[in-house]
Each structure stands twice: as C-alpha cells, then as structure tokens.
Amino acid sequence: MTNAQHVRMPNSFAYDISPENRLNDVEFYLRPSDRTGIESLLSRDDPAARNMPRLVEGNLRYKMRTAGKAIGKGIDQIALPMKRITYAESTGSVRKGILTMSIAERPGRIPVGSLLGATLLGMSRNQKEPLKKEDGCTVIVCVMKIETVEPV
C-alpha cells in the first residue's frame, strides 16, 4: 500500500491551454499583406534591419509560422499595421500608438521591428502576452482598444 495523498491542482491549472490542446484555436492573426511586410523586414536588405534584435526576429518568425489568416469582420479587433493600439502593461501604465510595418522609432508610432511592436502584432482585443523589455524585465501587455487609422 502506498502512502500517497490526493493533491488538488490550483485553479490556474484547471484548464490545459497548451498549444497541442487548442485544436483550431489560433493565438495570432495576420493578413497576407502583413506577412509580406514581415518577410521584407526579415530579408535584411535594409541596413537598419541588420541591427534588429534576435528576440524581435524570433518573435516575428514565430508569428509567421503560427498566425491564422485575418479576414472578415473581426479584422477590426486585431492589432495590425496602421491601427491605433491602446495597451496596458502590468506595471499599470496605459499607452497608445499606431502600429507601423517598420523598424524606425518615431513619436506616436510602434514599429513592428521593436520588442513591443513584434509582441502586439496579431493580438486581439483583451489578449495578454508577456513582453521582454530592453532593461531585461518582463511585463504582461494587454491590448485594450484597437482603432483603424485613416491613411494620410
């Protein structure tokens, strides 16, 4: 006879949400034009792209492999280039900016070629994901609002 005790799993583990058990559930969504833009950024033809951090490059490649196709009415609620994204960090700060398919930092813009931009790309409203900051700490980012921006 064994002396084993029944151990109750904490509530956080009540549902297995590992990728193997998601079946057709997709975490991120991209349009075909976004995939083309990411491929262009990753091609390293642009001298600025050669300095892209490996973490950003890995994140973008992961999203290219796993993202579902963004089509239909729900596309308005997906963080894609040329959309104004309002997001909150677990540190409590709420910020917003326009997601752009670039590497260059500009005021009011979130380039996809940055840690933040690569993390936000393809997320949907109320989705949370970890974000590794430049200083080495990790925070949780939650997409709060997504607005379409009219081209200038």
C-alpha positions in Angstrom: 0.0 0.0 0.0 1.3 3.4 -0.9 1.2 6.4 1.3 0.1 8.8 -1.4 -2.1 11.8 -0.8 -4.5 13.3 -3.4 -3.3 16.7 -4.5 -5.7 19.2 -5.8 -4.4 21.3 -8.7 -4.6 25.1 -8.3 -7.4 26.8 -10.2 -4.9 28.4 -12.6 -4.2 24.8 -13.9 -7.9 23.9 -14.2 -7.8 24.1 -18.0 -5.0 22.9 -20.1 -4.4 25.6 -22.7 -1.2 24.2 -24.2 -0.9 24.6 -28.0 -1.4 20.9 -28.5 -4.9 21.0 -26.9 -6.1 24.1 -28.7 -7.0 22.3 -31.9 -8.2 25.0 -34.3 -7.9 27.9 -31.9 -5.3 30.4 -33.1 -3.4 32.9 -30.9 -2.5 35.5 -33.5 -3.8 36.7 -36.9 -2.1 38.3 -39.9 -3.2 39.5 -43.3 -1.4 38.3 -46.4 0.0 41.8 -46.8 1.3 41.7 -43.2 3.2 38.5 -43.9 4.7 40.1 -47.0 5.8 43.1 -44.9 7.3 41.0 -42.2 9.2 38.9 -44.9 10.6 42.2 -46.2 11.7 43.3 -42.7 13.4 40.0 -42.1 15.1 39.9 -45.5 17.8 42.2 -44.1 18.1 44.1 -47.4 17.6 47.3 -45.4 20.7 48.3 -43.4 18.5 49.1 -40.4 17.1 45.6 -40.4 20.5 44.1 -39.9 20.5 45.6 -36.4 17.2 44.1 -35.4 17.4 42.2 -32.1 17.4 38.4 -32.3 14.4 38.4 -29.9 12.3 40.5 -32.3 13.3 38.5 -35.3 12.4 35.2 -33.4 9.1 36.7 -32.3 8.2 37.7 -35.9 9.2 34.4 -37.3 7.1 32.6 -34.7 4.0 34.7 -35.6 4.6 34.0 -39.3 4.6 30.2 -38.6 1.6 30.1 -36.2 -0.7 33.0 -37.2 -4.1 32.4 -38.6 -5.5 34.3 -41.6 -7.1 37.6 -40.7 -10.2 38.0 -42.8 -13.7 39.2 -42.4 -15.5 41.4 -39.9 -13.3 40.5 -36.9 -10.3 42.1 -38.5 -11.2 45.4 -36.9 -10.3 43.9 -33.5 -6.9 42.6 -34.4 -3.7 44.6 -33.8 -2.3 45.1 -37.3 -0.2 47.8 -39.0 -2.0 51.1 -39.5 -4.2 50.6 -36.4 -4.1 52.7 -33.2 -3.4 50.3 -30.3 -4.2 51.2 -26.7 -2.4 48.8 -24.4 -1.7 48.4 -20.7 1.4 47.0 -19.1 1.3 45.1 -15.8 3.2 48.0 -14.3 0.0 50.0 -14.5 0.8 52.3 -17.4 -1.7 52.7 -20.3 -0.3 53.9 -23.6 -1.3 54.0 -27.2 0.4 54.3 -30.6 0.0 53.5 -34.2 1.5 50.1 -35.2 3.7 50.5 -38.3 5.4 48.0 -40.5 8.9 49.5 -40.0 11.9 49.4 -37.8 12.4 53.1 -37.2 11.2 54.6 -33.9 9.0 57.7 -34.2 6.8 59.6 -31.7 3.3 58.1 -31.6 4.4 55.1 -33.6 5.0 51.5 -32.6 7.3 49.8 -35.1 6.8 46.1 -35.8 10.6 45.8 -35.7 10.7 46.6 -32.0 10.1 44.3 -29.0 6.7 46.0 -28.2 5.6 46.1 -31.9 6.5 42.4 -32.5 4.6 41.4 -29.4 1.5 43.4 -30.2 1.3 42.4 -33.9 -1.6 40.0 -34.5 -3.0 40.2 -31.0 -6.8 40.6 -30.4 -8.6 42.9 -28.0 -8.3 41.8 -24.3 -5.5 39.4 -25.2 -2.5 39.3 -22.8 1.1 38.4 -23.7 4.5 38.7 -22.0 6.8 41.4 -23.2 10.6 41.4 -22.5 11.7 45.0 -22.0 15.1 46.4 -23.0 16.2 46.5 -19.4 15.7 42.7 -19.1 12.5 42.7 -17.0 9.3 41.1 -18.3 5.8 42.6 -18.1 2.4 41.5 -19.3 0.9 43.5 -22.1 -2.9 43.6 -22.6 -4.5 45.1 -25.7 -7.4 47.3 -24.5 -8.6 49.0 -27.7 -7.9 48.8 -31.4 -8.9 51.7 -33.8 -8.5 51.9 -37.6 -6.4 54.9 -38.7 -7.2 56.6 -42.0 -4.2 56.8 -44.3 -2.8 60.3 -44.7 
